[in-house]
């Protein structure tokens, strides 16, 4: 907890791009408020390249690429990334070959069905038809909140079957293979954005809110948590460098305003 510094201490003048979580970072109570979307647009107009990084489905990512002011979207906890190629056509990166992804997902679906049968209260997440890599089980978004003990039981069942599994703020995500949010973010920077790594890492910031963002907090020195991350701090292996005063989407807006104000000050010559 002591490693979390207030956002005011962050000097982000070198930042040219922003990775952002979606649930409870851009959103509040499952909604994207107008001021959060406005913050995305203002960042984009200022030249900040925005890449959401989420456990949500590939289908969500495809929608965001068409409707949001974003450069790319990393979906399904790093299993897939959608971006525009030189021709502006949408292109996909996957953590493994497409054949491997399809084969692994079939095995995963069978275990997920067993988990649903044995752990009361869970339901298949409503966005599963739009997922290409992982499987998501809903434990509180569209169902009555399932007790933490049962969520833990479900996680253990997936792991005992040889799969990776982790709980976000709304879903249990399970997958096969070695991937996470940060490895795909770094791959995007190298292969698509043309960044030099590790030299350019401090030119990209990340903002998130939960334990499933740990790999991003570890990878990016300019990392920010919205205030609701404090409820998870004692169970996380890595924390962000900075924290906002406000929670969820209000915290994102707070960070966007800080980023834009620092950029404006630097441009006017008033900054350090």
Helices and strands as residue ranges (DSSP letters): E 5-6, G 7-9, E 17-20, H 34-45, E 49-53, H 58-67, E 72-75, G 76-78, E 80-84, E 90-94, H 98-118, E 123-124, G 128-130, E 135-138, H 148-160, E 164-167, E 171-175, H 181-191, G 201-203, E 204-208, G 211-213, H 214-219, E 223-225, G 227-235, E 242-243, H 248-268
